[in-house]
Amino acid sequence: MSILARIRAHGGDVVRAEWRFTLRPGRMTPAAIAWVRAHLLEVQCEVWPDFDTWNERAAVREFDGGQPRAEAERAAYGEILGC
């Protein structure tokens, strides 16, 4: 069973808006919520398979290109979407 399926089995969900993620915990226990937070990268990659690519492009724009992080994230998201 996938991580997202387990979250949903407990009435929770992970919602993605662009590159941002929100956990709606539903009936998840505090221990389950802590586990999700500890494995956030895995959750993000499952919810949005392009997350790693986006994150890498944003980091390159930030560190090599000198862009502020917020600007780098927006630009990388546009690249991923092909805009």
Sine and cosine of phi, psi and omega as CSV:
sin_phi,cos_phi,sin_psi,cos_psi,sin_omega,cos_omega
0.00,0.00,0.69,-0.73,-0.01,-1.00
-0.95,0.30,0.29,-0.96,0.03,-1.00
-0.88,0.48,-0.71,0.71,-0.03,-1.00
-0.89,0.45,-0.63,0.78,0.04,-1.00
-0.89,0.45,-0.61,0.79,0.03,-1.00
-0.93,0.38,-0.65,0.76,0.05,-1.00
-0.88,0.48,-0.72,0.69,-0.02,-1.00
-0.92,0.39,-0.51,0.86,0.04,-1.00
-0.90,0.44,-0.37,0.93,0.02,-1.00
-0.97,-0.24,0.35,0.94,0.07,-1.00
0.98,0.18,0.10,1.00,0.00,-1.00
-0.99,-0.11,0.00,-1.00,0.06,-1.00
-0.29,-0.96,0.34,-0.94,0.13,-0.99
-0.87,-0.50,0.84,-0.54,-0.06,-1.00
-0.94,-0.33,0.73,-0.68,0.03,-1.00
-0.94,-0.33,0.76,-0.65,0.15,-0.99
-0.83,-0.56,0.96,-0.28,-0.14,-0.99
0.86,0.52,-0.89,-0.46,-0.02,-1.00
-0.97,-0.22,0.11,0.99,-0.02,-1.00
-0.99,-0.17,0.54,-0.84,-0.05,-1.00
-0.81,-0.59,0.62,-0.79,0.06,-1.00
-0.78,-0.63,0.76,-0.65,0.07,-1.00
-1.00,-0.04,0.84,-0.54,0.14,-0.99
-0.97,-0.24,0.97,-0.24,-0.23,-0.97
-0.95,0.30,-0.33,0.94,-0.02,-1.00
0.81,0.59,-0.83,-0.56,-0.01,-1.00
-0.99,-0.14,0.30,0.95,-0.02,-1.00
-0.90,0.43,0.63,-0.78,0.04,-1.00
-0.96,0.27,0.33,-0.94,0.08,-1.00
-0.84,0.55,-0.59,0.81,0.02,-1.00
-0.91,0.41,-0.64,0.77,0.01,-1.00
-0.92,0.39,-0.65,0.76,0.03,-1.00
-0.90,0.44,-0.67,0.75,0.04,-1.00
-0.89,0.46,-0.63,0.78,0.02,-1.00
-0.90,0.44,-0.69,0.73,0.02,-1.00
-0.88,0.48,-0.69,0.72,0.01,-1.00
-0.89,0.45,-0.60,0.80,0.01,-1.00
-0.95,0.32,-0.38,0.92,-0.03,-1.00
-0.89,-0.46,0.55,0.83,-0.11,-0.99
-0.85,0.52,-0.66,0.75,-0.01,-1.00
-0.87,0.50,-0.68,0.73,0.03,-1.00
-0.88,0.47,-0.67,0.74,0.01,-1.00
-0.90,0.45,-0.73,0.68,-0.02,-1.00
-0.87,0.49,-0.66,0.75,0.01,-1.00
-0.93,0.37,-0.54,0.84,0.04,-1.00
-0.95,0.30,-0.66,0.75,-0.02,-1.00
-0.94,0.34,-0.66,0.75,-0.02,-1.00
-0.73,-0.68,0.99,-0.14,-0.06,-1.00
-0.84,0.55,-0.38,0.92,0.03,-1.00
-1.00,0.07,0.12,0.99,-0.08,-1.00
-0.85,0.52,-0.74,0.67,-0.02,-1.00
-0.86,0.51,-0.69,0.72,0.00,-1.00
-0.89,0.46,-0.71,0.70,0.03,-1.00
-0.86,0.51,-0.74,0.67,-0.04,-1.00
-0.88,0.48,-0.66,0.75,0.02,-1.00
-0.91,0.41,-0.70,0.72,0.01,-1.00
-0.90,0.43,-0.64,0.77,0.04,-1.00
-0.90,0.44,-0.66,0.75,-0.01,-1.00
-0.91,0.42,-0.66,0.76,0.03,-1.00
-0.89,0.45,-0.70,0.72,0.02,-1.00
-0.89,0.46,-0.61,0.79,-0.02,-1.00
-0.95,0.31,-0.80,0.61,-0.14,-0.99
-0.99,0.10,-0.67,0.74,-0.01,-1.00
-1.00,0.05,-0.55,0.84,-0.05,-1.00
-1.00,-0.06,-0.20,0.98,0.04,-1.00
0.96,0.26,0.26,0.97,0.02,-1.00
-0.98,0.20,0.53,-0.85,0.16,-0.99
-0.88,0.48,0.51,-0.86,-0.09,-1.00
-0.81,0.58,-0.71,0.70,-0.03,-1.00
-0.87,0.49,-0.67,0.75,0.02,-1.00
-0.92,0.39,-0.66,0.75,0.02,-1.00
-0.89,0.46,-0.64,0.77,0.01,-1.00
-0.90,0.43,-0.71,0.71,0.02,-1.00
-0.88,0.47,-0.71,0.71,-0.02,-1.00
-0.91,0.41,-0.66,0.75,0.02,-1.00
-0.90,0.43,-0.61,0.80,0.04,-1.00
-0.90,0.44,-0.67,0.74,0.07,-1.00
-0.88,0.47,-0.62,0.79,0.06,-1.00
-0.89,0.46,-0.70,0.71,-0.03,-1.00
-0.89,0.47,-0.64,0.77,0.00,-1.00
-0.98,0.21,-0.23,0.97,-0.01,-1.00
0.99,0.15,0.42,0.91,0.00,-1.00
-1.00,0.09,0.00,0.00,0.00,0.00
